[in-house]
Amino acid sequence: MAEKTPPASLSQPGRDNNEKTGSVFTLDNFSSRAELTEKGLQYEDDYNPFENRDQENSNSTMGSLAHLLKSSLGSGILAMPMAFKNAGLLFGLLGTVIVGFLCTHCVHILVKTSHQICKDIRVPCLGFAETAEKVFENGPKIVRPWSNFAKQFVDGSLMATYFAASCVYIVFIATSLHDVVNYDLNLDWDVRIYIVFTLIPILFLGQIRNLKWLVPFSATANVFIIVTFAITLYYMFNVELHFDDKPLFAQVHTLPLFFATVIFAMEGIGVVMPVENTMKKPQHFLGCPGVLNTAMITVIILYATIGFFGYVRYGDKILGSITLNLKEGEPLADTAKLLMAIAILFTYGLQFFVPMDILWRKIQHKIPENRHNITQFVLRSGIIFITGGIAAGVPKLEPFISLVGAVFFSLLGLFVPSFVETVYLYPDRLGPYKVILLKNVVLGLFAIFALISGAAVSIEEIIKFYS
């Protein structure tokens, strides 16, 4: 993408170029001496990006943790029993821990690389796409011409990823409403009718344009999710569980669906950089315990628990969300379904923030300033209707989750961070015997495997739905 200004929550309108800002600084802004080397600009004095960030619109550490948890604790966690069905009990546990570690590691190296390139080029913060661009731009000569492509690729992939995930959210909310309302009121309405109803509140949530304003929604959604988990756990353990009839390892041809579902469930890669960039104390993001580690350890434990015992409880009858397996007509079960639907609804604003922020920064300079508000309203509303139309076209949760996870999140969450780190450290900082290069090659190959195999099996499932 073209040179972009930071998101509204990061930028500081009205300041001149010599003050702190989230955009890229020019060489004229500095009085220190610099030298252009093979690895780009090298300065003689140290620069601390954290000290030059905007503090007025920043989020607290706990607020950032709430955002990061909410970006990973969405509808995907309730699909974990289905993932275990496609993996088996033992392989599901091991695979969940491994994928969780890989996702955490890729977020860590992305943020760490962003911090390092910010220090190298002396800017306070960079987004995901900006990080990729500046790493290529200041990397080895052979990759420098590809810097704009790297930026455009990440931006385009982020928009496609989160718009596609928004479709999954709409299907989940509508399916939950469909099951409760149809049963309790003895109706026979198609799920597509509930998709239309779901679009009404989403049209309002989709107009929120500041990440800080979404904190109350994320916090409330987290509370609803916890209550839903408690109810779900009650139904999971209120009967005797039978382990003997559940395989430890599933069939090989279903493993791609497992990996695609888990990657979809855990990945919140597009939210990571906006959250980290708007932290009041960004040094608390990495490290031990740190916001990242705290969030991901919590996520892995919850995912493994829900996935393992959910599959043991419902076996091969498990649906795309375990809440859909709860007994119909019971007030407690209906409460869980409705609370989870509301939690995912409240998450939609955060989900929608990432792609709209990217898209708006690409086109805002082409629109007169006095028409920005009306243009944003029309654009956001139009995209919401489009995603709603796509959701209505494929109103089946299971293959939709797997397809989005396989194609988009494996690419952005695993492949791109490992590739960007390799470019930044190339050629002489890849560790003894180039162990970092070897590690990133393995990560890249795993991402490609998850993408191709997961997409193929998911598309096959969608075709079966229409046949």
GIFENZI-V749597 format. One line per field, one symbol per residue. ss: DSSP state (H for helix, E for strand, L for the rest). psi: psi as a letter, one per 40 degrees, with the letter a starting at -180 (. if undefined). A space follows every 10 residues. Layout:
ss->???
psi->???
This chain:
ss->LLLLLLLLLL LLLLLLLLLL LLLLLLHHHL LLLEEEELLE EEELLLLLHH HHLLLLLLEL HHHHHHHHHH HHLLHHHHHH HHHHHLLLHH HHHHHHHHHH HHHHHHHHHH HHHHHHHHHH HLLLLLLHHH HHHHHHHLLL HHHHLLHHHH HHHHHHHHHH HHHHHHHHHH HHHHHHHHHH HHHHLLLLLL HHHHHHHHHH HHHHHLLLLL HHHHHHHHHH HHHHHHHHHH HHHHHHHLLL LLLLLLLLLL LHHHHHHHHH HHHHHHLLHH HHHHHHHLEL LHHHLLLLLL HHHHHHHHHH HHHHHHHHHH HHHHHHHLLL LHHHHLLLLL HHHHHHHHHH HHHHHHHHHH HHHHHHHHHH HHHHHHLLHH HHHHHHHHHH HHHHHHHHHH HHHLLLHHHH HHHHHHHHHH HHHHHHHHHH HHHHHLLLLL LHHHHHHHHH HHHHHHHHHH HHHHHHHHHH HHHHHHL
psi->iihiiiided igieiieeih ieihiideei eiiihhadea hhidiihhdd eeihedfiii dddddddddd ddgadddeed dddddedidd dddddddddd dddddddddd dddddddddd efidiiaddd dddddddeai ddedeedddd dddddddddd dddddddddd dddddddddd ddddefifii dddddddddd dddddeeheh ddeedddddd dddddddddd ddddddeeih ihddehidha ideedddddd ddddddhfdd eddddddehd geeedaahdi dddddddddd dddddddddd dddeaeeiad hddeeihieh dddddddddd ddddddeddd dddddddddd ededeehide eddddddddd dddddddddd dddgfhdddd dddddddddd dddddddddd ddddeieefe ihffdddddd dddddddddd dddddddddd ddddde.
